[in-house]
Amino acid sequence: MKYYIIATLIAFLLGVVMTFALALAIRHTRRVRNKLLSSATTQTERKKALKKAEFSKLVLALVLMTYFLGVFIGVYATVLDISQLGVLLAYIGTPTTVAIGFYAWKAKAENVVKIKREYSKETEGIPVDLNNVGGNQY
């Protein structure tokens, strides 16, 4: 019981540290972006400086960081007690499946919109139904 409390406290403290690290990284990114924007001379350089990181990719990176920390702690707990292997495998499999599936669905939806916008003449008769991106529409 004592080890679970210690592991929980360590995981909480690491989460706090990662949150502060993320805040510092965002602050640094904004500074670099503003510096690039102020030194940009052409329109192309300004567009490049204004390009932001996608929020979903940032969230996915944070979730994966905490996830791998949990895997590390889970492997350690499984080494101590092999009966925890089923729990560890469920911990690894479930979020991985959900995260990869969601991210693939989201990327597909974004690509449908981009393709429709960039190739408007070629896709003129094809409707864009974002509610049914994953299914067969025809």
BELSULRA-V177319 format. One record per backbone hydrogen bond with DSSP energy under -1.0 kcal/mol. CO is the residue of the C=O (numbers start at 1). NH is the residue of the N-H. Records with the same first field share a line. If there is no record, write none. Layout:
CO->NH  NH
//
This chain:
1->5
2->6
3->7
4->8
5->9
6->10
7->11
8->12
9->13
10->14
11->15
12->16
13->17
14->18
15->19
16->20
17->21
18->22
19->23
20->24
21->25
22->26
23->27
24->28
25->29
26->30
27->31
28->32
29->33
30->34
31->35
32->36
33->37
34->38
35->39
42->46
43->47
44->48
45->49
46->50
54->58
55->59
56->60
57->61
58->62
59->63
60->64
61->65
62->66
63->67
64->68
65->69
66->70
67->71
68->72
69->73
70->74
71->75
72->76
73->77
74->78
75->79
76->80
77->81
81->84
82->85
84->88
85->89
86->90
87->91
88->92
89->93
90->94
93->97
94->98
95->99
96->100
97->101
98->102
99->103
100->104
101->105
102->106
103->107
104->108
105->109
106->110
107->111
108->112
109->113
110->114
111->115
112->116
113->117
114->118
115->119
119->123
121->124
129->132
//
